[in-house]
Amino acid sequence: MQWIWVAIKREPLIHFLLIALMLFGSAELLKLKGGSLDQEYTLTVSEDLLFKYIQYQKKTFSPGFARAYWQGLSSSEKAFLIDNYIHEEVLYREAISLGLEKNDQIIRRRLIQKLEYVTRGVAHEVDISQNALKNYFQHHQERYRLEASITFTHVFFDGRKHSAERMNVLALQTLENLRSKSEVFERSSGYGDRFPFHRNYVERTLQLVSSHMGEFLAQQVFTLPLNTWSGPFESPYGLHLVLVTKNTASRLPTFKEAAPMVVEDYRREKMDSASRQKLQKLIARYQIDWGVSVPDTSMSLTHAE
């Protein structure tokens, strides 16, 4: 063994081979490490990733929509979208590498909202049959009750332009004139002053009329006889002469009338229910270590409904 070491010391070629072997090994080691680093800084841009990016950007989670949207873009628009994707992906990765997502309540809230949105999405897979909708409508029909509405015109006398006495005289004189001529709905604009809101109200609810004329006058208008000039009535703005031509009482709608709202409400309740069930399954995977006293968990999501 000793003669081998002596030969190594005396032979320059062996020195060269040993140094070369060490350099080769070091290069391979650096290459391995560099490969991992290169992979960390590799950003893949593919159609599948861009389709996902489009769905999040447009808040429409449909691969078909994303593909059609992408195919409809011009070359410059595609380049612009790819550029935005790369910018966002790089900024996202750099933020993660710096640990900016840690202990950030805004990011925490956004992640929670995102997961809630995903769990609600399972309800889209539920078929909504006409029988289910009609049954839902029958059980919640009162929810879709149509409000009472009224159609009328009015002649207004502005309290800012006339004294109380003069305004009352004008209103009574005009009322007599309107009645004697049996003045119709369309000709009311030829009388009185300009009202701050509308002169004609077509199929308006009590709430809207109240917001314009005050609750007291609105209540009176809904009790007036049809096709007869009535008044004068006082509002916060002055005096009014009113001609009601249509008064529709509150009623329950037919299924056909309420169908769009029924579909929306039914789907929302299905989504809420599916979301709660999904959340219960997620919570069931965790062992909760109670560090505080819990007064009442009967309504908690940790308990089955």
QUILINRA-V615158 format. One record per backbone hydrogen bond with DSSP energy under -0.5 kcal/mol. CO is the residue of the C=O (numbers start at 1). NH is the residue of the N-H. Records with the same first field share a line. If there is no record, write none. Layout:
# QUILINRA-V615158
CO = NH, NH
This chain:
# QUILINRA-V615158
1 = 5
2 = 6
3 = 7
4 = 8
5 = 9
6 = 10
7 = 11
10 = 12
11 = 15
12 = 16
13 = 17
14 = 18
15 = 19
16 = 20
17 = 21
18 = 22
19 = 23
20 = 24
21 = 25
22 = 26
23 = 27
24 = 28
25 = 29
26 = 30
27 = 31
28 = 32
29 = 33
30 = 34
31 = 35
32 = 36
33 = 37
34 = 38
35 = 39
36 = 40
37 = 41
39 = 42
41 = 43
42 = 44
44 = 46
46 = 50
47 = 51
48 = 52
49 = 53
50 = 54
51 = 55
52 = 56
53 = 57
54 = 58
55 = 59, 60
60 = 62
62 = 66
63 = 67
64 = 68
65 = 69
66 = 70
67 = 71
68 = 72
70 = 73
74 = 78
75 = 79
76 = 80
77 = 81
78 = 82
79 = 83
80 = 84
81 = 85
82 = 86
83 = 87
84 = 88
85 = 89
86 = 90
87 = 91
88 = 92
89 = 93
90 = 94
91 = 95
92 = 96
93 = 97
94 = 98
95 = 100
96 = 99
99 = 102
101 = 104
103 = 105
104 = 108
105 = 109
106 = 110
107 = 111
108 = 112
109 = 113
110 = 114
111 = 115
112 = 116
113 = 117
114 = 118
115 = 119
116 = 120
117 = 121
119 = 122
120 = 123
121 = 124
122 = 125
123 = 126
127 = 129
129 = 133
130 = 134
131 = 135
132 = 136
133 = 137
134 = 138
135 = 139
136 = 140
138 = 141
140 = 143
141 = 144
142 = 145
146 = 251
148 = 206
149 = 248
150 = 204
151 = 245, 246
152 = 201
153 = 243
154 = 156
155 = 241
156 = 193
157 = 239
158 = 161, 162
163 = 167
164 = 168
165 = 169
166 = 170
167 = 171
168 = 172
169 = 173
170 = 174
171 = 175
172 = 176
173 = 177
174 = 178
175 = 179
176 = 180
177 = 181
178 = 182, 183
179 = 182
184 = 187
185 = 188
187 = 190
188 = 191
193 = 156
199 = 154
201 = 152, 203
204 = 150
205 = 209
206 = 210
207 = 211
208 = 212
209 = 212, 213
210 = 214
214 = 218
215 = 219
216 = 220
217 = 221
218 = 222
220 = 223
221 = 224
225 = 228, 244
228 = 244
230 = 242
233 = 240
235 = 238
237 = 159
238 = 235
239 = 157
240 = 232, 233
241 = 155
242 = 230
243 = 153
244 = 227
246 = 151
247 = 249
248 = 149
251 = 146
254 = 258
255 = 259
258 = 261, 262
259 = 263
260 = 264
261 = 265
262 = 266
263 = 267
264 = 268
265 = 269
266 = 270
267 = 271
268 = 272
269 = 273
270 = 274
271 = 275
272 = 276
273 = 277
274 = 278
275 = 279
276 = 280
277 = 281
278 = 282
279 = 283
280 = 284
281 = 285
282 = 285
283 = 286
286 = 288
287 = 289
288 = 290
289 = 291
293 = 295
297 = 300
300 = 303
